[in-house]
C-alpha cells in the first residue's frame, strides 16, 4: 500500500518538474506561457530563491532539503 502511494507521489513530482521545465522553455522562447495564462514562471522561481536567501540559515536549510529531495529523484530517474 505504501509503495503504491510512494510511486504515485514520485510520478506526480516527475510530472511537476517536467511541466515547470516546459514552462521555463516556453517563456524563454515565446516570452509568455500559454497554459499558465501568461504567468511569469522565471520571475516566480527567482522570487522563491530570493525569499529563501533572505531568511538566512532557515532558508539555506530549506533550499538544501529541496535540493536533496529533487536530487535523489533525478538520480533515480537517470539510473532507470
Residue, then its C-alpha position, 0 to 999 in steps of 0.5 A: x500500500x505504501x509503495x503504491x502511494x510512494x510511486x504515485x507521489x514520485x510520478x506526480x513530482x516527475x510530472x511537476x518538474x517536467x511541466x515547470x521545465x516546459x514552462x521555463x522553455x516556453x517563456x524563454x522562447x515565446x516570452x509568455x506561457x500559454x497554459x499558465x495564462x501568461x504567468x511569469x514562471x522565471x520571475x516566480x522561481x527567482x522570487x522563491x530563491x530570493x525569499x529563501x536567501x533572505x531568511x538566512x540559515x532557515x532558508x539555506x536549510x530549506x533550499x538544501x532539503x529541496x535540493x536533496x529531495x529533487x536530487x535523489x529523484x533525478x538520480x533515480x530517474x537517470x539510473x532507470 
